[in-house]
Amino acid sequence: MNTLTWLKRTFLATGLSIASLGLSATAVAAPANYQIDTKGMHASVNFKIQHLGYSWLTGRFDQFGGTFVYDSEKPSNSKVDVSIDTDSVNTNHAERDKHLRSGDFLDVKKFPKATFVSTEITENADKTLTVKGDLTLHGVTKPIEIQASKVGEGKDPWGGYRAGFTGTTLIKLADYGITYNLGPASTEVYFQLNLEGVRQ
């Protein structure tokens, strides 16, 4: 092999190696799709509202699902899409839950789903996340902000890869057409979302 041929092959091999490294880096940094793990009950949608200003009434929605996209290198590329079955509201009190499903509140026959779809995700200086998006509830769609943080990510014992987040937000019931009078201390509801997803 002459010197010229050797140089050509060396440069070609070096170029291919650099290119493959670049592709590998891109693959690692690319946004990943996650399915929210509701089957294993590793996710929850919880809420609380004041009762007469004297205590907190807490509850949850038992049936929901969705996906999220997470880019650890550039969180602004991330997305969240969650759908909730409003009929699954559960405050551990059958008569109260029946009332919450009625036309006075969720009106689940007319509005069986509530959804949240993110429109923008920003990483803050302290590594928390501000998730902006549209919440559709009781047939009304309005923008909200969720203050969120990553709990962790990594391999699970079953050969998968998981990532988990927690977030909170506050909404006014009247903004969504729910105007049943619960008293002046009970016009707002706090939501907490705990989402663990399995990478697809």
Sequence and secondary structure as in RCSB ss.txt:
>XXXX:A:sequence
MNTLTWLKRTFLATGLSIASLGLSATAVAAPANYQIDTKGMHASVNFKIQHLGYSWLTGRFDQFGGTFVYDSEKP
SNSKVDVSIDTDSVNTNHAERDKHLRSGDFLDVKKFPKATFVSTEITENADKTLTVKGDLTLHGVTKPIEIQASK
VGEGKDPWGGYRAGFTGTTLIKLADYGITYNLGPASTEVYFQLNLEGVRQ
>XXXX:A:secstr
  HHHHHHHHHHHHHHHHHHHHHHHHHHHS EEEEE TTTT  EEEEEEEETTTEEEEEEES EEEEEEE SS G
GG EEEEEEEGGGEE S HHHHHHHHSTTTT TTT  EEEEEEEEEEE TTS EEEEEEEEETTEEEEEEEEEEE
EEEEE TTS EEEEEEEEEEEEGGGGT      TT SEEEEEEEEEEEE 
